[in-house]
Amino acid sequence: MYELYFDGGAVPNPGVGGAGAVLYKDKTETHAISVFVGENETNNTCEYTGLIKGLELAIENKITDLKIKGDSQLVIKQMKGEYQVKAENLKTLHKKANELANKLNKIEYVHIKREFNKRADELATEGMNKKEIVELIPEVEDIENAPNDNTIMKKGKYKGKTYKEIRIYNTDYLVWLLSQQSGVVYEYADFIKYCMDFLKLDIEDT
């Protein structure tokens, strides 16, 4: 029997979401998929997406008997009928997963610990990184108003300068402060400006 491992997650929660699924036959990986889910997803919507994509992958490859393994107790128990689906954002996904599962001859759901789901977790993380970055970074003049935590500066151009993507965490700010000259007071805006300067790529004409 084939085994399907699925996973999904969002950073933060809700936030940028990815999902992944992998199929095994006799402990050998046969098929895998990694997808970007969305910009405002929850862990649960991503988990369901991983399951759905895994089921679609199995059906595409004419697999009829499947043992499904995931570390989301909520999804596994809802698919087994042990938990009700109360969240509105999960009802459609649950219905879709059941429709796909009904196309198989034999199916079994097993809840596993996260440490036994590493490959699917890797694929879900890859999915998060597939997001197409098109937004511009905040303008320098407005940098003092930037949020102090978990800010994502998007890749883009500003006044002819190109920037990479960066996610700002307060821990990064503390490390930066410790690296500065002793006795000098620095504001968070200074740190943002430092990051923007550090991440500049080629200077181009707009």
N, C-alpha and C positions, 0 to 999 in steps of 0.2 A: 504493500500500500504506500502511495505517495504521502509525504508529510508537507504541510504548508505552515510556515512560520510567518507571522505578520507583526508589524509594529507601526507606531505613529506617535508624533509628538509635536508640541508647539512651544516656541520660545519667544517671549514669555507666554504664559497661559491665561487668556488667549493671546495669540500672536502669530508669527510666521510658522506655518506648519508644513511638515513633510511626512511621507508615509512610504513604507517598503514592505515587500513580501518576497519570500524565497521558497522554492520547491525542492524537496529532496526525495531521491529514490535510493533505497539501500544505503542511506547516510551520505550519498553523493549529491552535490548540488546540481540540479538540472536546468532550472530557470530562475530568474530573479527580476524584480522590477523596483524602480525608485521613482517617486513622483512628488512634485510640488503641489501642496493642497490649497494654500491660500494665505492671505496676509492677516486675517483675523479669525483664526481657527482655534478650537480647543483641543486638548489632548485626546478627548473622546472622539471628536469628529475625525481626527487624524487616524486614530486606531481603527475606526470603522472603514475609513478609506483604504488603509492597508489591507484589511480583510477583503474588501470588495475587489481591489486590484489583484489580490492573490487568487481569489475565486475565478475572476475573469481569465487570469493567466492559465489556471488549471483547465478551464473549459476550452480555451483556445488550443490547448495541446492535447485535447481529447482524453483528459484524465477523468475517470468516473468514480474512483474510490479515494477518499481523502481523509487524513487525520489532521485536524487544524489545531495549531498550538500558538498561544499568545499570552503575554504577561498582563493583559488588561482583564482583571476579574470581572469588571462590569460588562464588557463586550461578550466575553465567553459565557457568562451566566445569562445574559439577555438572549443570546443565540440559542442557548439550551432551554430557554423558557422558564428559567428559575428566577429571573428578575424581570419586572415590568419595565417597559420603555416609557418613561414619564417626560423626559426632556423633548421638547418640540423639535430641536435641531438634530435629534438622533432618530426620530421616527422614520423619516424618509430613508436615511442610510440603513437602518435596521431592515426596512421593507426590501430595499434593493439587495442587501446581503442574503436575505431569505429567498428571494426570487432566484438568485444565482445558485444558492445551495440546493434548492429543489431540483436543479438540473442534473445533479450528481446522483449516482445509484446508492452510494454509501458514504456517510459523513460522520465524523466524531470530533467533538470539541474537547480540548485539554488545556487547563490553565497551568502555566509554567512560571517559574521565577525569572526575573529579569536577566540574571546572569546566564541563563540558558537560551537567551534570545538575542545574542550579540550580533549575529549577521543581519537579522531584520532591522535591528536598531541602527546599524551602520547605514543600511539602505534608506531608512527614514531620515537620517541626518543628511545624507546626500540629497534627498528630496528637498529639504529646506534650502540647501545651497543652490538649487536650480532656479530660484526666483530671479526673474529678469529685472535688473536694476536700471531704472530709467529716471527716477526722480533726482532733482538737483539738491545739492547740499544747502543748508541754511545760509543766508547771506551773512557776510562777515559783520555788517553793521548791526545785525540783529542777534549776534552771538551771545550777548549778555542774557538774552531771554531764553536761551536753549535749556531744555530740561537737564537736571543734574545727574540723571541715572538712566542707563539702558537706552541712551539716544543712538539711533542708527543714522549715521551720515551717509547718504547715498552717493554712489558714483555719479559724477556729472561734471559740468564745466561751470566755473564762475569767473567772470572777467578774464577768460582765456586760459585759466588754470584748470587742470584736470585732477580730480581726486579719486582715490580708491574708496571702498566702503569701509567704515569703521563702526564698531559698536562700543560706546563709552560706558564703562562701569566705574563705580566709585572706587573700587580697588585699584584700578589703573591710575586714578587721580592721586591716591595716596602714595603709590609707588613713584609717580612723577614728582610729587612734592618732596619726597625724601631725597630725590636726586638733585634738587635745586640748591642754590647757594644758601648757606646757613644764615639766619637772621633776616632774610628777605621774606616779606609777606606776599603771597600769590593768591589771586582770586581764581575761581573755577573757570571763568572766561579765559584766563591766560592759558589754562590747560587745553581748552578747546582750540584756541588759536595755535598752540604748539602742535596739536595733533594734525590740524589742517596743513600746517607748514611741513610737518614730517611726512605726510602722505601725498604730497604733490608729486605728480608724474611729470610728463613733458609740458612745458609751457607753450601753449599754442595761441595763435591769433583767433579771435572769435569772428 
